[in-house]
Amino acid sequence: MKRTQYAVKTKNLSISWGRENVLDQLNFELNHGEKLAIVGPSGSGKSTILKILAGLILPTEGELRIFGEKQTYLRLDQNDPPDVRLVFQNPALLGSLTIEENVGFLLKRNKSLSKELINKIVSECLAEVGLFNVENKLPNELSGGMQKRVSFARALITDQTFNSNTKPLLLFDEPTAGLDPIASTRIEDLINKINDKANGSSIVVSHVLSTIERTSNKVLLLYGGKFRWAGSIDEFKNSQNPYVFQFKHGKLDGPMQPKDI
């Protein structure tokens, strides 16, 4: 069977909460190896798209295909779910577990792996994100930026253990929100490094311009449940489209009204 060139393909993807249409018949494609940024004001449904792609919630209508396979069940209900890795905005670390236990959590289900091998794999993944000698610390002993990097190490770990030939879909939800410019640059570099190392495709949801410009090669702007603009990152930087212009410059005047955002 010929492998599809698409990592993601949607057809009229929609989701509603009661009478509210959060996403309204979205159509987009992500090729293998592409890096996409989904942008737009807060509350526009960007993170909802990631949750659908990750198999955490189901769309109300429409079709979603990941690596050519139609997705009709939640991830937990699938016997062989696609390799999709979501890095949450909050690092989502388990506070009662050490960093080694957090990063190696899934590995411990594999009874063929020794404790020594798991420790080695975890240390290598932590080193990839610039963390050393933190394995025995608890999450609350690390800074917010360091906790974020631990969550990135956790996203790397599957690639190094279960299937070295996999080309995963990497999802990053507001990865640099609340970080200072230096910490943001470190995270942006990590996103590119992890994507290259995993040989995957990525979708970044962000409102931080440096993150959008440094971690993507194409952009979709979401507002009111619909995509209002699509183009390359170079087109995004130079676009005079009213939605893009308002978003980049933080203007109150424009098609995205303050009462809605």
N, C-alpha and C positions, 0 to 999 in steps of 0.2 A: 504494500500500500504506500503510495507516495505521500510523504509528509507535507502537511499544510505549511505554507510560508507564514501563516498568522500565529502569533502567540495569543492574541485576543481578537475576537470578532463579535460584534453585537448587532442585533436587528430589532429595531423598535423597542429597546429596553426601557421599561417603565416600572416605577414603584410608587405606591400611594399609601399615605397614612390617613385612613378615613377618607375624607373628601379632598384632602390636600395631595396634589400631584407633585411629589418631590422630584422625580425624574420622569420626563415626558418624551418617550419614543426616541431614545438616543441611539445613534448609529456611529460606530467608529471601529477602526481596525488598528492593531499594533503588530507590526512585523517582528519576526525574530531579530533580536539584537538592537531594536530601536529603544530610544529613551524618551518617554512622553511625560510632559508636565500638564496636569489638569489644574487650572487656576480659576479664580472667581472670588466674590465676596464671601464672608462667613455665612454659613447657613444655606448655601446654594446647592448642597447635595454632593460635594466632592468626596467626602469621606464615605458617604453611602455607596458610591460607585466602588470604592475599594472593598467595602464589606461584602458587596455582591460578588466581586471578582474572587475574593478569598473564600467564598462559600459559607459566610457567616449568616447571611440573610438571602432570601429568594426574591427575585423580581415579581411584581404583580402580573406583568405582561411582558411579551417579547422573548427573544432568544439570545443566549450567551454561549459562545463556543470558546474553549480554552485549549490551545494546541490541537484544534480541530474537533475536539470532543464536546458534544452538547451537554451543558450542565443543567440538570433538572433536580438535583438533590443538594441539601446542605452538606458541607464537607464532612461532618461527623457521621453522616448517613451513607457515605461512599466507601466501598471496599478498597478502591484504588484511586484516590483523588489526585488531581494534577499537582505538579510541584509548584505551588504558589506560596510565597513567604511574605507575610505582612509584618512590617515594623511599625508598631503603634506610635502615636504622638507621645503618649506616656510610655516610658520604658517597660512597664508592666512586669516588673521583676517581683518574685515572691520573697517578701521581706524576711521570712523565717529561714530561708535557705541561703547558703553561701553563694558566692559568685560562681564557683565551680559547679555547684549543684544546679544553679539556674541555667547556665549555658549548656551543661551536659544532661539536662533533664530527660530529653528524648532518647539519648544514647543508652540510658540505664535500662530501657525496655528491651534492648538487644542483649540477650543473655550470653551471646558468643563473645562479647567484648569484655575484656578484663578491666578491673578498676584502674590499673596502671595505664592501659591504652586509652581509656576515657580521659584520664587526667592529662595525658600527653596531647590528645586531640583538642581538649578544652584550652590548654595553655597555648597551643599553636594558634587557635582562633582568636584568643585574647591578644596575642602578640600581633596578629594581623591588624587589629584596630588600635594598636599602640598602648596596650595595657599589660603590665608585668607585675608579678608578685601580688596579685589581688585575689587569687583563687579562694583564700580562706576568709576573706572579708565578707561582711553582710552588706546588702545594698545601701543601707542608711549610713554606712561609713564612707561612701563615695559621693563625689559631687554630682550634680545633675547631668553635666556633660559626660562624665565618666559612666554614669548609669546608662546614658543613651548609647555609648559605645559598646557597653555590655550587650545591649539588645541587638546591636549590629553583629556582634560575634555570634550570638544565638542564631541569627539569620544565615550566617556562613556555615554553621556546623553540619547541616544536612548534606551540603555539597561535598564535604570531605569524608563522609562516612557511608551513606546509603547508595549513592549512584554518581560516580564521578563523571559520567557521560551526560547527565541531565542538563537541560538548559532551562532554568527556572524562570518564573515570572516573579519579579521582586516588586513589592508594593511598599511605598514609604508615605506615611500619613503625617504631614506637617513636621518633618524631621528636624527643622531648625527653629521651630517656634519657641520663643522665650530665651534663646541663647544669644550671648554677646557675639559681635562680628568675628572674633578670632575663633571661638568655639564653633560658630556656624561654618567657617571655612574648613575647619577640621572635619566636620560631619559631611560637608559637600564632597570633600576629597574622598572620604570613606565610601560614600554612595557610589562614586565612579569606580573606586578600587574594587568594591564588592561586586559591582555589576560586571566589570571586566574579568575578575577572577572566577565568578560563577558562570561566565559566558551566557548570561541571561538577557532578558528584556526587562525594562523597568517602567514603573509609573510612579511619579512623585506628585503628591498633592501639596501645594504650598502657596503662600501669599508673599513669601520673601523673594524679592527680585533676584538677589544674587544666587539663591538656590535654584530658582527657575532657569536662570541663564547658564549656570555652570553644570547642571546635572541633566539637561534635556536637549534633544535635537528637534523636537516638535512640541507644539503647545495647543491645547484646547481650552477655550474660555467658557465656563458654565455659568449661567444665570437664569433664574426663573424656570429651572428644570430642563433647559435646552442648551445646546452648544451654540453660542452666538458668534464664535470666530474660531478658525483653525488655520494653522500655518507652521512654518519652520521657526526655529528660535531666532534666526536672523530677521525674518519677517516680523516676528513679535517685537523685537527691539526697535524696529523702524516704523511699525504700523501706526497709522493715524485713524484706524477704526475707532469709533466713539466708545465702544466697550473696552477695548484694549487701552486706549488713551486714558480713560477715567480710572481704570484699575491701576495702571502704572504710576499715575500722578496723584492718586488719592483725592480726586476731585469730587465734590458733592454734586456738582451739576453734571448731568449726563443721563444716559438711558437706565443706569442702575440707581434707582431712587433711594434716598436715605430712609424713607419709611419702610422699605423692604429689607434693608440691610443693617 
